[in-house]
Amino acid sequence: MDLEKAGFSRRELEVGKLLMKHPETDKELAWRMNISPETFRNHLKSMRRKLNVNTKQQLIEKIRWYYNHEEQERPNNQN
């Protein structure tokens, strides 16, 4: 199962990628996406609910797991 099948929106997928790559505050990540910190936090809340986790760290770990799992399943010619 990938994150799109988990019900993530396009923006939530963007948030997930940022969370994995940039260890910054929510406010800084919101700025990178050109959205308000409140909107960013709403995305986090929605993503935590969809993945059934309680903390931001658990969310990052689960997103990282999904991305690693997807890469392992992808045929070699599609990397």
C-alpha positions as CSV (number, residue, x, y, z in Angstrom):
1,M,0.0,0.0,0.0
2,D,1.3,3.4,-0.9
3,L,0.5,6.8,0.7
4,E,-2.0,7.7,-2.1
5,K,-3.9,4.5,-1.3
6,A,-3.8,5.5,2.3
7,G,-5.8,8.6,1.2
8,F,-3.1,11.2,1.2
9,S,-3.8,14.3,-0.9
10,R,-1.2,15.8,-3.2
11,R,-0.4,18.4,-0.6
12,E,-0.1,15.8,2.1
13,L,2.4,13.9,0.0
14,E,4.4,17.2,-0.3
15,V,4.2,17.6,3.4
16,G,5.5,14.0,3.9
17,K,8.5,14.5,1.6
18,L,9.4,17.8,3.4
19,L,9.1,16.1,6.8
20,M,11.6,13.4,5.8
21,K,14.1,15.8,4.2
22,H,14.1,18.9,6.4
23,P,14.3,18.7,10.2
24,E,12.7,22.1,10.7
25,T,9.9,23.5,12.7
26,D,6.3,23.4,11.4
27,K,6.4,27.1,10.9
28,E,9.6,26.8,8.7
29,L,8.1,24.0,6.7
30,A,4.9,25.9,6.2
31,W,6.9,28.8,4.9
32,R,8.7,26.5,2.4
33,M,5.3,25.4,1.1
34,N,3.9,29.0,1.1
35,I,1.0,28.0,3.4
36,S,0.1,29.2,6.9
37,P,1.5,27.3,9.9
38,E,-2.2,26.4,10.8
39,T,-2.8,24.9,7.4
40,F,0.4,22.9,7.8
41,R,-0.6,21.6,11.2
42,N,-4.0,20.7,9.7
43,H,-2.2,18.6,7.1
44,L,-0.2,16.9,9.9
45,K,-3.3,16.1,11.9
46,S,-5.1,14.6,8.9
47,M,-2.0,12.6,8.0
48,R,-1.6,11.2,11.5
49,R,-5.3,10.2,11.5
50,K,-5.0,8.4,8.1
51,L,-1.9,6.5,9.3
52,N,-3.2,5.9,12.8
53,V,-0.3,7.5,14.6
54,N,-0.2,10.0,17.5
55,T,3.0,12.0,17.2
56,K,4.9,13.8,14.5
57,Q,7.9,11.5,15.0
58,Q,5.7,8.4,14.5
59,L,4.3,10.0,11.4
60,I,7.7,10.6,9.9
61,E,8.8,7.1,10.7
62,K,5.7,5.6,9.0
63,I,6.1,7.8,6.0
64,R,9.7,6.8,5.7
65,W,8.7,3.2,5.9
66,Y,6.2,3.6,3.1
67,Y,8.7,5.3,0.8
68,N,11.4,2.7,1.5
69,H,8.8,-0.1,1.0
70,E,7.7,1.4,-2.4
71,E,11.3,1.6,-3.6
72,Q,11.9,-2.0,-2.8
73,E,8.8,-3.1,-4.8
74,R,9.7,-0.9,-7.8
75,P,11.3,-2.8,-10.7
76,N,15.0,-1.9,-11.3
77,N,14.3,-0.1,-14.6
78,Q,11.9,2.3,-12.9
79,N,14.2,3.7,-10.2
